[in-house]
Amino acid sequence: MLTHITSDSAGWIRGPVLERARHVVHCADPFHVIRWVGEALNLTRRLVWNQVRPRRGRNKPAVGEGAVMRKVLWALRKDPDGWTDNQAAAMAWIAATHPHLHRAWRLKEALRAVFRLSGHEAVMGLDQWLNWARRSRLPEFVKVARTITTHRVTIDASLMTGLNNGLVESTNTKIRLIARRGYGFKNVDNLIALAQLSLGHHKPPLPT
């Protein structure tokens, strides 16, 4: 019997779930929630970049603040443990000169930390994050806080159960690789058989 569903929070998924499987626990996939804050962080970075980029033409190399902002682009996307010395220095410069962008990055990292927790501890962590985001004075993150609040039931279900789309997404990627290696299949049954053989627990007896 179907008891849980995990998916992103798109309306075209949520609607059919409510219509056809109202009894199940619907869990929002954490990857897509984290992507919301990643997009908000990128919008905040673009605002800063538009302020500091050199006005000498698009094809000319950035200098000064613009050059530092190019290093920041990659630092914002990486775990702090993976920063190079130049990226760490660029982030220190951002903290001193553009604190609102640094605050946006901290909000992104804090939400990632919430999803590393589980159960009631994670739900309480999300409550604290939402309070911070609403008071951040960053319009992009205030909007994310509203979006998370709208989908709070499914996000809390994910935090409580630990369910996500990871296994399904990984399996889909491997099946696409099988199809690419075979240069396509005229008969879908052949693709299904290869997928079951490669990814399932099927162990047919060999002739020898």
N, C-alpha and C positions, 0 to 999 in steps of 0.2 A: 504493500500500500504506500502510495506517495505521501510523505509527511513534510518534506522540506524542498524548497526550490531556491537556487542561488542564481542571480543574474545581475546585469547592470540595472540602473534605475530608469531606463527609457520608458516613456508612457506606452509605447506599442507593446512592451512586454508586460508591464504592470496591469494593463487593462485585461488582457486575456487570462492572466493568473487570477485576478479577482473574479472574473466571469466563470472560469472553468475549474478552478482549484482553490476556492475560497477557504477551504478547511486547512490548507497547508501553511507552514511557516515560510514566509518569503524573506530571503536574506539578500541584502545588497552586497554586491561584490566590492571588497575594499579597494581593489585596483582603480576602479572607476571613481570612487570617492576621492582617493588621493589625487587622481588626475584633475579633479575640480580645483584643488588648491594649487596644483602645478600650473594650471592655466592662469589662475589669479596672480600667482607670483610672476609669470611671464609678462602679463599685462602691466604689472607694477614696474618691472624692469624696463619695458619699452618706454614708459613715461620718463624714467630717468635717462635712458639712452637718447631720447629726443631732446633732452635738455643739454646734454654734454657732448653730443657727437659733433665733430668738426664740420664746418660749412664749406668745405673745399671741393665738393663733388663726390658722388657715390663711389667712384672707382679709385679714389685716392686713399692711402692707408690712414687709419685713425691715429691720432697723436694725443698725448696728455691724458686727460680723463677718458677719452674715447678708447685709448689702448687698454686702460685698466678695465673698462667696462667689458671689453672682449674677453678678458681673463675671467671676469665675474660670471659671464654667461655660462661657462662650463662649471665653475665652482658651485653655482646655485643648483645645478642638476646632480652633482655628485654627493656622496656621503662625505662628511668632513674628514673621515679617516683616509679618504683617497685624494685629498687635496695635495697638489704640488706646493712647493714653497711660494711660488709666484701667486698661485690661487689663494693661498692662506693670507698673503700680504694684501691681495686685492680685496678680500672680504673684510680684512681689518680696516682698509681704507673706506669701504662702503659703510661700515659701522660708524666711522667717525664723520663722514661727509654726507651720507644719505641714509639716516637712521630709519626712515619709513621703509626703504627697500630691505634693510637688514631685518626690520620687524616682520616684514612679509615672509622672508626666508625662515625666520624662527617659527612663525606660525605654520609654515609648511612642514618643517621638521617635527614640530610638536604633534601635528595630526598623524604623521607617520608613526611617532612613538605611541600614540593612543592605540593604533591598530596592531602594535606589537604586544599589547596587553590582552587580557581576556576576561570574560565574565563581568561581574559587577564593578570590578576595578576599572575596566575599559569604559563602561558606561559612565561612571563618575568622571573619568578622565575626559570623555567627550563633552560632558556638561561644562567642565572647566574651560575646555578649548573654545566652546561656543561663546561663553561669557567674554573671553579674551578677544575673540574675533569681532564680536559686536562692538566692543569698546576700542578697537584698534585704530579707528579713524581712517581705515583703508577701505574705500568703497568696494573694491573687488572682493575683499574678504568678508565684508558685511553681507554681500550678495551670496557668497558661498555659505555663510552661516544660515541664511534664510533657506537656501536649497537643502542643506543638511537637515534643518528643522522640518522641512516638508517631507523628507524621506526618513524621518527619525525611526519610525517603527521597524522598517526593514534593515536599517543600519544597526540598530540595537540588537536585532535578531542575529545579524552576522557577528557582532561582538560577543554575544552570549554563546553562540554555537561554534564559532570558529570556521564556519563554512565559507567557501569562496569558489571562484571559477577556475582556480589554478589548474586543477587536474584536467578539467574539460578542455581548457585552452591548450594545455600541453599536448593532450591527445589529438586535438584537431590539427595542431602544427605537425605532429608526426605523421598523421594520415595524409596531409598535403604533401609531405616529403615522399611518402610511399608512391603517391600518384605521380609526382614529378619524376622520380627515378624510373617509373614504368612508362614514361612519356604518354601518360593517359591510358584509360581503359575503355574499350568499347562496351564491355559488360560490367555493370556495377557490382554484380555478384563476385567477380574476380577481385575487385578492390576490397570488398568486404572480407573475403576470405584471407587476403594478404594482411589486412589490418588485424584480423583476429589471430592470425598466426604470429605476427610480429609483436602485437601489444597485449594479446589476451593470454589465457592460460591453456590454450589448446595445444596438446602434444600428440599429434596423430602418429600412429606407429609407422616407422619407415620400412620400406620393402626389405631392407637388409638387416 
